[in-house]
Amino acid sequence: MNNHEFEQRVIQNYQNDEEMMILIFAQWCVNHELDPEKVYAQAYPSQASSPALQNAISLTVPKEEAAHISNDTLLNILSIFGNDDLAFVITEIIGKEKRS
């Protein structure tokens, strides 16, 4: 494998991992009866809806069919990808849920 092929593989792996992170975020939202697009817009109000988010939303399942995604798991994954603004919004949502 030459240098260019290695770089392409690293990029592809990162993109695949990023898609999985977006899907986990979207499913977490569905599991908490939240609209992933609205939550995303709270974190990134100046950004248009992302095609990757749209794709992830189409792959979610009803919360009754979904595996549990812990709050900590979601926050850790967002942190790995540097989505600090989204993690902040999620943390606020979690705090409101705990007070309810």
Secondary structure as the mmCIF struct_conf table of DSSP 4:
data_model
#
loop_
_struct_conf.conf_type_id
_struct_conf.id
_struct_conf.beg_label_comp_id
_struct_conf.beg_label_asym_id
_struct_conf.beg_label_seq_id
_struct_conf.end_label_comp_id
_struct_conf.end_label_asym_id
_struct_conf.end_label_seq_id
HELX_RH_AL_P HELX_RH_AL_P1 ASN A 3 ASN A 31
TURN_TY1_P TURN_TY1_P1 HIS A 32 GLU A 33
HELX_RH_AL_P HELX_RH_AL_P2 PRO A 36 ALA A 43
TURN_TY1_P TURN_TY1_P2 PRO A 45 SER A 46
BEND BEND1 GLN A 47 GLN A 47
HELX_LH_PP_P HELX_LH_PP_P1 ALA A 48 SER A 50
HELX_RH_AL_P HELX_RH_AL_P3 PRO A 51 LEU A 59
TURN_TY1_P TURN_TY1_P3 LYS A 63 GLU A 65
BEND BEND2 ALA A 66 ALA A 66
HELX_LH_PP_P HELX_LH_PP_P2 ALA A 67 HIS A 68
HELX_RH_AL_P HELX_RH_AL_P4 ASN A 71 ILE A 80
TURN_TY1_P TURN_TY1_P4 PHE A 81 GLY A 82
HELX_RH_AL_P HELX_RH_AL_P5 ASP A 84 ARG A 99
#
